[in-house]
Amino acid sequence: MKLLQFIHANQVKLGIKAEDGIIDIQAASQALGLTAPQSIDAVIGGGTEARTQLEAVIKAALETPSPAYIYNESTISFAPVVSSPQKIICVGLNYRKHAEETKAEIPTSPILFNKFANALAGHGGTVELPLTSAEVDYEAELAIIIGKPAKNVEEEAALDYVFGYSCANDLSARNLQRRTSQWMLGKSCDGFAPIGPFIVTADEINDPDSLAISCSVNGVQKQHSNTADMIFSCRSIVSYISKHMTLVPGDIILTGTPEGVVIGYPKEQRVFLKSGDVVAVQIERLGELIVTMA
């Protein structure tokens, strides 16, 4: 199942991507007289019951399709796939070749930092470059969305706590990131966590540690790798974090970026993002996340 959030009449609404288009769950459930969760939080927190209700609405909507609740994808305005996560936790230097390109030591434990909800941005939107930085960099990342409370989880069971996966871009203001030993300032500017276009539910991704991942700027490929190059696997990241803080439904984990970022180039070859640049993150089976810098 591919879930999304979109904006309609100044309201964030829940949608499902289907072959015929995007199903507006609120409009479809009302038209068809069916009960269904009305928000992504309700889906994530609603467990099996919410999933069963959604499947019933999707089936009925596709059997009796109507332009009143099925939209062409090109006509909708995407919102971030999660609106108000309690936590956005990021893993630094988690791809071996990325650590090598930045001449950093290979981590022996996950390097964790955070972003906040102000950094969230949706697919197809714009991200304003901060006035305090001329060194904004792209970072294609696999995002994990937590589906149920996870505390002291062992690795072998860790993926059972994952609701789904999405594309993300860990935008980074490098001058702000290196200003102190703490990275947060350079990571949490407004719009610096685009995520989407969809959450692909975990049942559709057999192995999140074997997905092609890439990033392009204005159509020119900058990053190309595979999540198999991650130093710490998805299951080990979820387990590790859960032993230090309780993960709750809707929490987002960004799992690190591959080699090819601007900061990995020699200084004379670095071309940071500028206004008008179109940045696209592609992850196998998850889709393509596009934002325009402004």
SEGUBA-710059 format. One record per residue (C-alpha): residue number from 1; residue in three letters; chain; y, z, x. Coordinates in Angstrom, 2 decimals, m for minus. Each point is the difference from the previous one (the first is absolute). Layout:
<nodes>
{k NUM | r ALA | c A | c2 Y | c3 Z | c1 X}
...
</nodes>
This chain:
<nodes>
{k 1 | r MET | c A | c2 0.00 | c3 0.00 | c1 0.00}
{k 2 | r LYS | c A | c2 3.48 | c3 m0.89 | c1 1.24}
{k 3 | r LEU | c A | c2 2.69 | c3 2.29 | c1 m1.35}
{k 4 | r LEU | c A | c2 3.75 | c3 m0.32 | c1 0.40}
{k 5 | r GLN | c A | c2 3.29 | c3 1.35 | c1 m1.22}
{k 6 | r PHE | c A | c2 2.78 | c3 m2.26 | c1 m1.18}
{k 7 | r ILE | c A | c2 3.46 | c3 0.42 | c1 m1.44}
{k 8 | r HIS | c A | c2 0.71 | c3 m1.09 | c1 m3.56}
{k 9 | r ALA | c A | c2 3.17 | c3 0.93 | c1 m1.92}
{k 10 | r ASN | c A | c2 0.89 | c3 2.49 | c1 2.74}
{k 11 | r GLN | c A | c2 m3.35 | c3 1.73 | c1 m0.44}
{k 12 | r VAL | c A | c2 m2.84 | c3 0.22 | c1 2.50}
{k 13 | r LYS | c A | c2 m3.17 | c3 m1.16 | c1 m1.73}
{k 14 | r LEU | c A | c2 m3.69 | c3 m0.17 | c1 0.82}
{k 15 | r GLY | c A | c2 m1.60 | c3 m3.42 | c1 0.43}
{k 16 | r ILE | c A | c2 m3.37 | c3 m1.49 | c1 0.84}
{k 17 | r LYS | c A | c2 m0.44 | c3 m3.27 | c1 1.83}
{k 18 | r ALA | c A | c2 m2.39 | c3 m2.30 | c1 m1.85}
{k 19 | r GLU | c A | c2 m0.87 | c3 m3.69 | c1 0.31}
{k 20 | r ASP | c A | c2 2.33 | c3 m0.81 | c1 m2.89}
{k 21 | r GLY | c A | c2 2.95 | c3 1.92 | c1 1.45}
{k 22 | r ILE | c A | c2 1.35 | c3 3.53 | c1 0.01}
{k 23 | r ILE | c A | c2 m1.04 | c3 2.16 | c1 m2.96}
{k 24 | r ASP | c A | c2 2.66 | c3 2.43 | c1 m1.21}
{k 25 | r ILE | c A | c2 m2.25 | c3 2.96 | c1 m0.83}
{k 26 | r GLN | c A | c2 2.50 | c3 1.77 | c1 m2.23}
{k 27 | r ALA | c A | c2 0.78 | c3 m3.10 | c1 m2.07}
{k 28 | r ALA | c A | c2 m3.65 | c3 m1.10 | c1 m0.16}
{k 29 | r SER | c A | c2 m1.38 | c3 3.40 | c1 m0.98}
{k 30 | r GLN | c A | c2 2.61 | c3 0.35 | c1 m2.76}
{k 31 | r ALA | c A | c2 m0.61 | c3 m3.51 | c1 m1.32}
{k 32 | r LEU | c A | c2 m3.75 | c3 0.44 | c1 0.05}
{k 33 | r GLY | c A | c2 m0.02 | c3 3.56 | c1 m1.35}
{k 34 | r LEU | c A | c2 m1.75 | c3 1.43 | c1 3.05}
{k 35 | r THR | c A | c2 0.56 | c3 3.16 | c1 2.01}
{k 36 | r ALA | c A | c2 0.76 | c3 m0.52 | c1 3.67}
{k 37 | r PRO | c A | c2 1.81 | c3 1.73 | c1 2.88}
{k 38 | r GLN | c A | c2 3.64 | c3 m1.07 | c1 0.14}
{k 39 | r SER | c A | c2 0.80 | c3 0.68 | c1 3.67}
{k 40 | r ILE | c A | c2 m1.59 | c3 m0.34 | c1 3.41}
{k 41 | r ASP | c A | c2 m0.01 | c3 3.80 | c1 0.31}
{k 42 | r ALA | c A | c2 m1.96 | c3 0.25 | c1 m3.24}
{k 43 | r VAL | c A | c2 m2.53 | c3 m2.54 | c1 1.27}
{k 44 | r ILE | c A | c2 m0.46 | c3 1.67 | c1 3.38}
{k 45 | r GLY | c A | c2 m0.23 | c3 3.49 | c1 m1.48}
{k 46 | r GLY | c A | c2 m1.98 | c3 m1.00 | c1 m3.07}
{k 47 | r GLY | c A | c2 m3.31 | c3 m0.68 | c1 1.70}
{k 48 | r THR | c A | c2 m2.84 | c3 m1.76 | c1 m1.77}
{k 49 | r GLU | c A | c2 1.53 | c3 0.34 | c1 m3.47}
{k 50 | r ALA | c A | c2 3.21 | c3 m1.77 | c1 1.01}
{k 51 | r ARG | c A | c2 m2.00 | c3 m2.74 | c1 1.72}
{k 52 | r THR | c A | c2 m2.14 | c3 m0.54 | c1 m3.10}
{k 53 | r GLN | c A | c2 3.08 | c3 m0.23 | c1 m2.23}
{k 54 | r LEU | c A | c2 1.63 | c3 m2.52 | c1 2.32}
{k 55 | r GLU | c A | c2 m3.11 | c3 m2.16 | c1 0.06}
{k 56 | r ALA | c A | c2 m0.07 | c3 m0.05 | c1 m3.81}
{k 57 | r VAL | c A | c2 3.63 | c3 m1.11 | c1 m0.17}
{k 58 | r ILE | c A | c2 m0.54 | c3 m2.70 | c1 2.64}
{k 59 | r LYS | c A | c2 m3.06 | c3 m1.36 | c1 m1.84}
{k 60 | r ALA | c A | c2 1.78 | c3 m0.10 | c1 m3.35}
{k 61 | r ALA | c A | c2 3.18 | c3 m1.48 | c1 1.49}
{k 62 | r LEU | c A | c2 m1.88 | c3 m2.83 | c1 1.65}
{k 63 | r GLU | c A | c2 m1.98 | c3 m0.73 | c1 m3.17}
{k 64 | r THR | c A | c2 3.21 | c3 m0.28 | c1 m2.05}
{k 65 | r PRO | c A | c2 2.64 | c3 m0.96 | c1 2.58}
{k 66 | r SER | c A | c2 3.63 | c3 0.15 | c1 m1.07}
{k 67 | r PRO | c A | c2 3.27 | c3 m0.80 | c1 1.80}
{k 68 | r ALA | c A | c2 1.24 | c3 3.29 | c1 m1.45}
{k 69 | r TYR | c A | c2 m2.05 | c3 1.94 | c1 2.56}
{k 70 | r ILE | c A | c2 m1.25 | c3 m2.46 | c1 2.65}
{k 71 | r TYR | c A | c2 2.67 | c3 m1.21 | c1 2.42}
{k 72 | r ASN | c A | c2 0.09 | c3 m2.58 | c1 2.73}
{k 73 | r GLU | c A | c2 0.02 | c3 1.84 | c1 3.31}
{k 74 | r SER | c A | c2 3.02 | c3 m1.98 | c1 1.21}
{k 75 | r THR | c A | c2 2.13 | c3 1.37 | c1 m2.85}
{k 76 | r ILE | c A | c2 m0.42 | c3 3.73 | c1 0.62}
{k 77 | r SER | c A | c2 1.87 | c3 2.34 | c1 2.32}
{k 78 | r PHE | c A | c2 m2.45 | c3 2.11 | c1 2.01}
{k 79 | r ALA | c A | c2 0.52 | c3 3.71 | c1 0.57}
{k 80 | r PRO | c A | c2 m1.77 | c3 2.03 | c1 2.72}
{k 81 | r VAL | c A | c2 m3.60 | c3 0.55 | c1 m1.03}
{k 82 | r VAL | c A | c2 0.55 | c3 3.78 | c1 0.00}
{k 83 | r SER | c A | c2 3.38 | c3 1.37 | c1 m1.10}
{k 84 | r SER | c A | c2 0.03 | c3 3.66 | c1 0.98}
{k 85 | r PRO | c A | c2 m2.71 | c3 0.97 | c1 2.47}
{k 86 | r GLN | c A | c2 m0.04 | c3 3.64 | c1 1.00}
{k 87 | r LYS | c A | c2 m0.62 | c3 m1.11 | c1 3.58}
{k 88 | r ILE | c A | c2 0.34 | c3 m3.16 | c1 2.09}
{k 89 | r ILE | c A | c2 m1.91 | c3 0.66 | c1 3.21}
{k 90 | r CYS | c A | c2 m0.02 | c3 m2.53 | c1 2.82}
{k 91 | r VAL | c A | c2 m2.24 | c3 m0.39 | c1 3.04}
{k 92 | r GLY | c A | c2 1.64 | c3 m1.11 | c1 3.24}
{k 93 | r LEU | c A | c2 m1.55 | c3 m2.03 | c1 2.81}
{k 94 | r ASN | c A | c2 m3.26 | c3 m0.42 | c1 m1.90}
{k 95 | r TYR | c A | c2 m0.85 | c3 m3.51 | c1 1.23}
{k 96 | r ARG | c A | c2 m1.32 | c3 m0.14 | c1 3.53}
{k 97 | r LYS | c A | c2 1.80 | c3 m3.24 | c1 0.93}
{k 98 | r HIS | c A | c2 3.27 | c3 1.29 | c1 m1.49}
{k 99 | r ALA | c A | c2 m0.22 | c3 3.17 | c1 2.09}
{k 100 | r GLU | c A | c2 m0.67 | c3 m2.17 | c1 3.05}
{k 101 | r GLU | c A | c2 2.94 | c3 m2.35 | c1 m0.67}
{k 102 | r THR | c A | c2 2.40 | c3 2.95 | c1 m0.21}
{k 103 | r LYS | c A | c2 m1.54 | c3 1.49 | c1 3.16}
{k 104 | r ALA | c A | c2 m0.89 | c3 3.20 | c1 m1.87}
{k 105 | r GLU | c A | c2 m3.02 | c3 2.16 | c1 0.67}
{k 106 | r ILE | c A | c2 m2.90 | c3 m0.55 | c1 m2.39}
{k 107 | r PRO | c A | c2 0.22 | c3 2.91 | c1 m2.49}
{k 108 | r THR | c A | c2 m2.83 | c3 2.52 | c1 m0.08}
{k 109 | r SER | c A | c2 1.10 | c3 1.29 | c1 m3.42}
{k 110 | r PRO | c A | c2 1.89 | c3 m1.83 | c1 m2.76}
{k 111 | r ILE | c A | c2 3.76 | c3 0.04 | c1 0.55}
{k 112 | r LEU | c A | c2 1.52 | c3 0.88 | c1 m3.37}
{k 113 | r PHE | c A | c2 3.54 | c3 m0.43 | c1 m1.24}
{k 114 | r ASN | c A | c2 1.57 | c3 m0.36 | c1 m3.43}
{k 115 | r LYS | c A | c2 2.12 | c3 m2.13 | c1 m2.24}
{k 116 | r PHE | c A | c2 1.58 | c3 0.98 | c1 m3.31}
{k 117 | r ALA | c A | c2 0.20 | c3 m1.59 | c1 m3.45}
{k 118 | r ASN | c A | c2 3.47 | c3 m1.42 | c1 0.73}
{k 119 | r ALA | c A | c2 m1.73 | c3 m2.36 | c1 2.44}
{k 120 | r LEU | c A | c2 m2.13 | c3 m1.63 | c1 m2.70}
{k 121 | r ALA | c A | c2 0.70 | c3 m3.65 | c1 m0.83}
{k 122 | r GLY | c A | c2 m1.80 | c3 m2.59 | c1 m2.10}
{k 123 | r HIS | c A | c2 m1.43 | c3 m3.44 | c1 0.66}
{k 124 | r GLY | c A | c2 2.59 | c3 m2.76 | c1 m0.30}
{k 125 | r GLY | c A | c2 2.91 | c3 2.38 | c1 0.42}
{k 126 | r THR | c A | c2 2.68 | c3 0.39 | c1 2.63}
{k 127 | r VAL | c A | c2 0.31 | c3 2.70 | c1 2.65}
{k 128 | r GLU | c A | c2 3.45 | c3 0.83 | c1 1.27}
{k 129 | r LEU | c A | c2 0.34 | c3 0.28 | c1 3.76}
{k 130 | r PRO | c A | c2 1.50 | c3 3.39 | c1 0.90}
{k 131 | r LEU | c A | c2 3.50 | c3 0.06 | c1 1.49}
{k 132 | r THR | c A | c2 m1.29 | c3 2.27 | c1 2.75}
{k 133 | r SER | c A | c2 m2.54 | c3 m2.42 | c1 1.46}
{k 134 | r ALA | c A | c2 m0.16 | c3 m3.53 | c1 1.39}
{k 135 | r GLU | c A | c2 m3.62 | c3 0.52 | c1 1.08}
{k 136 | r VAL | c A | c2 m2.03 | c3 m0.15 | c1 m3.19}
{k 137 | r ASP | c A | c2 m3.63 | c3 m0.96 | c1 0.58}
{k 138 | r TYR | c A | c2 m2.86 | c3 m1.07 | c1 m2.32}
{k 139 | r GLU | c A | c2 m3.43 | c3 1.69 | c1 m0.10}
{k 140 | r ALA | c A | c2 m2.78 | c3 m1.41 | c1 m2.17}
{k 141 | r GLU | c A | c2 m2.20 | c3 2.84 | c1 m1.24}
{k 142 | r LEU | c A | c2 m2.93 | c3 0.75 | c1 m2.28}
{k 143 | r ALA | c A | c2 0.95 | c3 2.65 | c1 m2.56}
{k 144 | r ILE | c A | c2 m2.46 | c3 2.47 | c1 m1.48}
{k 145 | r ILE | c A | c2 0.77 | c3 1.47 | c1 m3.43}
{k 146 | r ILE | c A | c2 m1.74 | c3 3.31 | c1 m0.69}
{k 147 | r GLY | c A | c2 m1.80 | c3 0.35 | c1 m3.34}
{k 148 | r LYS | c A | c2 m0.99 | c3 3.67 | c1 m0.24}
{k 149 | r PRO | c A | c2 0.78 | c3 3.28 | c1 1.76}
{k 150 | r ALA | c A | c2 m1.46 | c3 0.06 | c1 3.50}
{k 151 | r LYS | c A | c2 m0.20 | c3 3.18 | c1 2.06}
{k 152 | r ASN | c A | c2 m2.28 | c3 0.56 | c1 3.00}
{k 153 | r VAL | c A | c2 m1.85 | c3 m3.25 | c1 m0.67}
{k 154 | r GLU | c A | c2 m2.62 | c3 m1.19 | c1 2.48}
{k 155 | r GLU | c A | c2 0.11 | c3 m3.56 | c1 1.28}
{k 156 | r GLU | c A | c2 m3.16 | c3 m1.16 | c1 m1.74}
{k 157 | r ALA | c A | c2 1.52 | c3 0.80 | c1 m3.41}
{k 158 | r ALA | c A | c2 3.65 | c3 m0.81 | c1 0.78}
{k 159 | r LEU | c A | c2 0.17 | c3 m3.45 | c1 m1.62}
{k 160 | r ASP | c A | c2 m1.22 | c3 1.50 | c1 m3.29}
{k 161 | r TYR | c A | c2 3.50 | c3 1.48 | c1 m0.31}
{k 162 | r VAL | c A | c2 1.75 | c3 m3.37 | c1 0.32}
{k 163 | r PHE | c A | c2 1.31 | c3 m1.62 | c1 m3.18}
{k 164 | r GLY | c A | c2 0.90 | c3 m3.30 | c1 1.62}
{k 165 | r TYR | c A | c2 1.73 | c3 m1.96 | c1 2.73}
{k 166 | r SER | c A | c2 3.21 | c3 m2.00 | c1 0.34}
{k 167 | r CYS | c A | c2 2.12 | c3 m1.93 | c1 2.46}
{k 168 | r ALA | c A | c2 2.88 | c3 1.87 | c1 1.61}
{k 169 | r ASN | c A | c2 2.75 | c3 m0.57 | c1 2.54}
{k 170 | r ASP | c A | c2 0.96 | c3 2.99 | c1 2.16}
{k 171 | r LEU | c A | c2 3.51 | c3 m1.23 | c1 0.76}
{k 172 | r SER | c A | c2 1.41 | c3 1.84 | c1 3.01}
{k 173 | r ALA | c A | c2 3.47 | c3 0.37 | c1 1.49}
{k 174 | r ARG | c A | c2 m1.01 | c3 0.24 | c1 3.63}
{k 175 | r ASN | c A | c2 3.26 | c3 1.44 | c1 1.37}
{k 176 | r LEU | c A | c2 m0.16 | c3 2.80 | c1 m2.58}
{k 177 | r GLN | c A | c2 m3.72 | c3 0.52 | c1 0.57}
{k 178 | r ARG | c A | c2 0.45 | c3 0.64 | c1 3.70}
{k 179 | r ARG | c A | c2 3.19 | c3 2.07 | c1 m0.34}
{k 180 | r THR | c A | c2 m2.10 | c3 3.18 | c1 0.04}
{k 181 | r SER | c A | c2 m3.66 | c3 0.85 | c1 0.41}
{k 182 | r GLN | c A | c2 m0.35 | c3 0.00 | c1 m3.81}
{k 183 | r TRP | c A | c2 m0.39 | c3 m3.47 | c1 m1.56}
{k 184 | r MET | c A | c2 1.02 | c3 0.80 | c1 m3.58}
{k 185 | r LEU | c A | c2 3.64 | c3 m1.16 | c1 0.17}
{k 186 | r GLY | c A | c2 m0.98 | c3 m3.52 | c1 1.03}
{k 187 | r LYS | c A | c2 m2.72 | c3 m0.23 | c1 m2.62}
{k 188 | r SER | c A | c2 1.56 | c3 1.28 | c1 m3.22}
{k 189 | r CYS | c A | c2 3.09 | c3 m2.11 | c1 m0.58}
{k 190 | r ASP | c A | c2 0.37 | c3 m1.29 | c1 m3.56}
{k 191 | r GLY | c A | c2 m2.56 | c3 m2.69 | c1 m0.78}
{k 192 | r PHE | c A | c2 m1.95 | c3 0.48 | c1 3.23}
{k 193 | r ALA | c A | c2 m3.38 | c3 0.29 | c1 m1.78}
{k 194 | r PRO | c A | c2 m0.59 | c3 m3.19 | c1 m2.01}
{k 195 | r ILE | c A | c2 m3.41 | c3 0.22 | c1 m1.65}
{k 196 | r GLY | c A | c2 m1.86 | c3 m2.40 | c1 m2.30}
{k 197 | r PRO | c A | c2 m0.22 | c3 m2.34 | c1 m1.71}
{k 198 | r PHE | c A | c2 m3.14 | c3 1.66 | c1 m1.39}
{k 199 | r ILE | c A | c2 m2.29 | c3 2.97 | c1 0.36}
{k 200 | r VAL | c A | c2 m3.48 | c3 m1.46 | c1 0.34}
{k 201 | r THR | c A | c2 m2.44 | c3 2.66 | c1 m1.16}
{k 202 | r ALA | c A | c2 m2.43 | c3 1.36 | c1 2.57}
{k 203 | r ASP | c A | c2 m3.06 | c3 m1.43 | c1 m1.74}
{k 204 | r GLU | c A | c2 1.19 | c3 m3.50 | c1 0.97}
{k 205 | r ILE | c A | c2 0.31 | c3 0.79 | c1 3.73}
{k 206 | r ASN | c A | c2 m3.38 | c3 0.68 | c1 1.57}
{k 207 | r ASP | c A | c2 1.34 | c3 0.62 | c1 3.51}
{k 208 | r PRO | c A | c2 3.70 | c3 0.72 | c1 0.51}
{k 209 | r ASP | c A | c2 m0.63 | c3 0.10 | c1 3.75}
{k 210 | r SER | c A | c2 m0.78 | c3 m3.72 | c1 0.14}
{k 211 | r LEU | c A | c2 2.96 | c3 m1.81 | c1 m1.58}
{k 212 | r ALA | c A | c2 2.15 | c3 m2.73 | c1 1.55}
{k 213 | r ILE | c A | c2 3.63 | c3 1.12 | c1 0.20}
{k 214 | r SER | c A | c2 3.08 | c3 m1.98 | c1 1.00}
{k 215 | r CYS | c A | c2 3.78 | c3 m0.19 | c1 m0.22}
{k 216 | r SER | c A | c2 2.40 | c3 m2.93 | c1 0.07}
{k 217 | r VAL | c A | c2 3.78 | c3 m0.26 | c1 0.21}
{k 218 | r ASN | c A | c2 1.57 | c3 m3.09 | c1 m1.57}
{k 219 | r GLY | c A | c2 m3.43 | c3 m1.61 | c1 m0.03}
{k 220 | r VAL | c A | c2 m0.69 | c3 0.62 | c1 3.70}
{k 221 | r GLN | c A | c2 m3.03 | c3 2.20 | c1 0.60}
{k 222 | r LYS | c A | c2 0.81 | c3 3.08 | c1 2.07}
{k 223 | r GLN | c A | c2 m3.05 | c3 2.20 | c1 m0.47}
{k 224 | r HIS | c A | c2 m3.63 | c3 m0.98 | c1 m0.48}
{k 225 | r SER | c A | c2 m2.86 | c3 2.45 | c1 0.30}
{k 226 | r ASN | c A | c2 m2.72 | c3 1.83 | c1 m1.89}
{k 227 | r THR | c A | c2 m0.23 | c3 3.59 | c1 m1.17}
{k 228 | r ALA | c A | c2 m3.12 | c3 0.21 | c1 2.18}
{k 229 | r ASP | c A | c2 2.43 | c3 0.53 | c1 2.92}
{k 230 | r MET | c A | c2 1.09 | c3 3.33 | c1 m1.47}
{k 231 | r ILE | c A | c2 m0.70 | c3 2.94 | c1 2.30}
{k 232 | r PHE | c A | c2 m0.51 | c3 2.35 | c1 m2.95}
{k 233 | r SER | c A | c2 m1.82 | c3 m1.44 | c1 m3.02}
{k 234 | r CYS | c A | c2 1.15 | c3 0.41 | c1 m3.57}
{k 235 | r ARG | c A | c2 m2.66 | c3 2.62 | c1 m0.67}
{k 236 | r SER | c A | c2 0.90 | c3 1.96 | c1 3.14}
{k 237 | r ILE | c A | c2 3.73 | c3 m0.08 | c1 m0.88}
{k 238 | r VAL | c A | c2 m0.57 | c3 1.30 | c1 m3.55}
{k 239 | r SER | c A | c2 m2.34 | c3 2.71 | c1 1.29}
{k 240 | r TYR | c A | c2 2.35 | c3 1.05 | c1 2.80}
{k 241 | r ILE | c A | c2 3.05 | c3 0.30 | c1 m2.24}
{k 242 | r SER | c A | c2 m1.95 | c3 1.85 | c1 m2.71}
{k 243 | r LYS | c A | c2 m0.91 | c3 2.72 | c1 2.50}
{k 244 | r HIS | c A | c2 3.68 | c3 0.71 | c1 0.63}
{k 245 | r MET | c A | c2 1.56 | c3 m0.56 | c1 m3.44}
{k 246 | r THR | c A | c2 m1.37 | c3 m0.67 | c1 m3.46}
{k 247 | r LEU | c A | c2 0.28 | c3 m3.64 | c1 m1.03}
{k 248 | r VAL | c A | c2 0.76 | c3 m0.54 | c1 m3.69}
{k 249 | r PRO | c A | c2 m0.25 | c3 m3.02 | c1 m2.33}
{k 250 | r GLY | c A | c2 2.69 | c3 m2.55 | c1 0.78}
{k 251 | r ASP | c A | c2 0.51 | c3 1.05 | c1 3.61}
{k 252 | r ILE | c A | c2 0.43 | c3 m3.00 | c1 2.31}
{k 253 | r ILE | c A | c2 m1.36 | c3 m0.28 | c1 3.53}
{k 254 | r LEU | c A | c2 1.21 | c3 m2.82 | c1 2.26}
{k 255 | r THR | c A | c2 m2.70 | c3 m0.56 | c1 2.59}
{k 256 | r GLY | c A | c2 1.88 | c3 m1.56 | c1 2.94}
{k 257 | r THR | c A | c2 1.01 | c3 m3.46 | c1 1.17}
{k 258 | r PRO | c A | c2 m1.57 | c3 m2.60 | c1 2.31}
{k 259 | r GLU | c A | c2 1.52 | c3 m1.54 | c1 3.10}
{k 260 | r GLY | c A | c2 2.81 | c3 m2.56 | c1 m0.27}
{k 261 | r VAL | c A | c2 2.94 | c3 2.18 | c1 m1.02}
{k 262 | r VAL | c A | c2 3.42 | c3 m0.71 | c1 1.52}
{k 263 | r ILE | c A | c2 m0.02 | c3 3.14 | c1 2.14}
{k 264 | r GLY | c A | c2 m3.16 | c3 m1.24 | c1 1.70}
{k 265 | r TYR | c A | c2 1.83 | c3 m2.97 | c1 1.55}
{k 266 | r PRO | c A | c2 1.95 | c3 0.15 | c1 3.28}
{k 267 | r LYS | c A | c2 3.60 | c3 1.03 | c1 m0.67}
{k 268 | r GLU | c A | c2 1.39 | c3 m3.48 | c1 0.62}
{k 269 | r GLN | c A | c2 m2.36 | c3 m1.49 | c1 m2.61}
{k 270 | r ARG | c A | c2 0.58 | c3 2.48 | c1 m2.82}
{k 271 | r VAL | c A | c2 1.38 | c3 m1.45 | c1 m3.24}
{k 272 | r PHE | c A | c2 0.48 | c3 2.73 | c1 m2.58}
{k 273 | r LEU | c A | c2 0.29 | c3 m0.61 | c1 m3.73}
{k 274 | r LYS | c A | c2 3.31 | c3 m1.27 | c1 m1.35}
{k 275 | r SER | c A | c2 1.51 | c3 m0.62 | c1 m3.41}
{k 276 | r GLY | c A | c2 m1.79 | c3 m2.85 | c1 m1.81}
{k 277 | r ASP | c A | c2 m3.31 | c3 0.38 | c1 1.82}
{k 278 | r VAL | c A | c2 m3.04 | c3 m0.26 | c1 m2.26}
{k 279 | r VAL | c A | c2 m2.81 | c3 2.29 | c1 1.13}
{k 280 | r ALA | c A | c2 m3.52 | c3 m0.52 | c1 m1.38}
{k 281 | r VAL | c A | c2 m2.98 | c3 2.31 | c1 0.49}
{k 282 | r GLN | c A | c2 m3.40 | c3 m1.45 | c1 m0.81}
{k 283 | r ILE | c A | c2 m3.24 | c3 2.00 | c1 m0.23}
{k 284 | r GLU | c A | c2 m3.35 | c3 m1.53 | c1 m0.85}
{k 285 | r ARG | c A | c2 m0.94 | c3 0.56 | c1 m3.68}
{k 286 | r LEU | c A | c2 3.21 | c3 1.96 | c1 m0.65}
{k 287 | r GLY | c A | c2 2.55 | c3 m2.80 | c1 m0.23}
{k 288 | r GLU | c A | c2 3.40 | c3 m0.61 | c1 1.55}
{k 289 | r LEU | c A | c2 2.98 | c3 2.36 | c1 0.02}
{k 290 | r ILE | c A | c2 3.37 | c3 m1.73 | c1 0.49}
{k 291 | r VAL | c A | c2 3.45 | c3 1.53 | c1 0.43}
{k 292 | r THR | c A | c2 3.33 | c3 m1.49 | c1 1.05}
{k 293 | r MET | c A | c2 2.30 | c3 1.88 | c1 2.36}
{k 294 | r ALA | c A | c2 3.60 | c3 0.28 | c1 m1.14}
</nodes>
